[in-house]
Amino acid sequence: MEIMNIQEFIENVKKQFIDTKDIPLTLDMDFRKIESYDSLTGMTILVMIKEIYGIDLSESEYNAQKTVEALFDLVKSKING
């Protein structure tokens, strides 16, 4: 498990979108409102979190997070237990 770094987390989330290069992802952005976001993108974000950070989020936990920052804070809180 790697140490949580906010910029790396943003980049890791951004990489899950098919149009990665065109997305100006920020902490306060509701990532689900990005035009290319779909259920497959959501699934790949969940898989990325499990693979990189070792955290297995439930679908309801994931769906409750509205911004990149909220998702980061949730993952960080689970790492720090």
Contact map, one row per residue, 1 for C-alpha under 8 A:
111000000000000000000000000000000000000000000000000111000000000000000000000000000
111100000000000000000000000000000000000000000000000110000000000000000000000000000
111110000000000000000000000000000000000000000000000000000000000000000000000000000
011111011000000000000000000000000000000000000000000000000000000000000000000100000
001111111000000000000000000000000000000000000000000000000000000000000000000000000
000111111100000000000000000000000000000000000000000000000000000000000001000000000
000011111110000000000000000000000000000000000000000000000000000000000000000000000
000111111111000000000000000000000000000000000000000000000000000000000000000000000
000111111111100000000000000000000000000000000000000000000000000000000001000000000
000001111111110000000000111000000000000000000000000000000000000000010000000000000
000000111111111000000000000000000000000000000000000000000000000000000000000000000
000000011111111100000000000000000000000000000001000000000000000000000000000000000
000000001111111110000000000000000000000000001001000000000000000000000000000000000
000000000111111110010010100000000000000000000000000000000000000000000000000000000
000000000011111111010000000000000000000000000000000000000000000000000000000000000
000000000001111111010000000000000000000010011000000000000000000000000000000000000
000000000000111111110000000000000001100010000000000000000000000000000000000000000
000000000000001111110000000000000001000000000000000000000000000000000000000000000
000000000000000011111110000000000001000000000000000000000000000000000000000000000
000000000000011111111110000000000000000000000000000000000000000000000000000000000
000000000000000000111110000000000000000000000000000000000000000000000000000000000
000000000000000000111111000000000000000000000000000000000000000000000000000000000
000000000000010000111111100000000100000000000000000000000000000000000000000000000
000000000000000000000111110000000000000000000000000000000000000000000000000000000
000000000100010000000011111010100000000000000000000000000000000000000000000000000
000000000100000000000001111110000000000000000000000000000000000000010000000000000
000000000100000000000000111110000000000000000000000000000000000000111000000000000
000000000000000000000000011111000000000000000000000000000000000000111000000000000
000000000000000000000000111111100000000000000000000000000000000000110000000000000
000000000000000000000000000111111100000000000000000000000000000001110000000000000
000000000000000000000000100011111100100000000000000000000000000001110000000000000
000000000000000000000000000001111110110000000000000000000000000001000000000000000
000000000000000000000000000001111110100000000000000000000000000000000000000000000
000000000000000000000010000001111111100000000000000000000000000000000000000000000
000000000000000000000000000000011111100000000000000000000000000000000000000000000
000000000000000011100000000000000111110000000000000000000000000000000000000000000
000000000000000010000000000000111111111111000000000000000000000000000000000000000
000000000000000000000000000000010001111111000000000000000000000000000000000000000
000000000000000000000000000000000000111111100000000000000000000000000000000000000
000000000000000000000000000000000000111111110000000000000000000000000000000000000
000000000000000110000000000000000000111111111000000000000000000000000000000000000
000000000000000000000000000000000000111111111100000000000000000000000000000000000
000000000000000000000000000000000000001111111110000000000000000000000000000000000
000000000000000100000000000000000000000111111111000000000000000000000000000000000
000000000000100100000000000000000000000011111111100000000000000000000000000000000
000000000000000000000000000000000000000001111111110000011000010000000000000000000
000000000000000000000000000000000000000000111111111000000000000000000000000000000
000000000001100000000000000000000000000000011111111110000000000000000000000000000
000000000000000000000000000000000000000000001111111111110000000000000000001000000
000000000000000000000000000000000000000000000111111111111000000000000000000000000
000000000000000000000000000000000000000000000011111111100000000000000000000000000
110000000000000000000000000000000000000000000001111111000000000000000000000000000
110000000000000000000000000000000000000000000001111111100000000000000000001000100
100000000000000000000000000000000000000000000000111111110000000000000000000000000
000000000000000000000000000000000000000000000000111011111000000000000000001001100
000000000000000000000000000000000000000000000100110001111100000000000000000000000
000000000000000000000000000000000000000000000100010000111110110000000000000000000
000000000000000000000000000000000000000000000000000000011111110000000000000000000
000000000000000000000000000000000000000000000000000000001111111000000000000000000
000000000000000000000000000000000000000000000000000000000111111100000000000000000
000000000000000000000000000000000000000000000000000000001111111110000000000000000
000000000000000000000000000000000000000000000100000000001111111110000010000000000
000000000000000000000000000000000000000000000000000000000011111111000000000000000
000000000000000000000000000000000000000000000000000000000001111111000000000000000
000000000000000000000000000000000000000000000000000000000000111111110110000000000
000000000000000000000000000001110000000000000000000000000000001111110110000000000
000000000000000000000000001111100000000000000000000000000000000011111110000000000
000000000100000000000000011111100000000000000000000000000000000011111111000000000
000000000000000000000000001100000000000000000000000000000000000000111111100000000
000000000000000000000000000000000000000000000000000000000000000011111111110000000
000000000000000000000000000000000000000000000000000000000000010011111111111000000
000001001000000000000000000000000000000000000000000000000000000000011111111100000
000000000000000000000000000000000000000000000000000000000000000000001111111110000
000000000000000000000000000000000000000000000000000000000000000000000111111111000
000000000000000000000000000000000000000000000000100010100000000000000011111111100
000100000000000000000000000000000000000000000000000000000000000000000001111111110
000000000000000000000000000000000000000000000000000000000000000000000000111111111
000000000000000000000000000000000000000000000000000000100000000000000000011111111
000000000000000000000000000000000000000000000000000010100000000000000000001111111
000000000000000000000000000000000000000000000000000000000000000000000000000111111
000000000000000000000000000000000000000000000000000000000000000000000000000011111
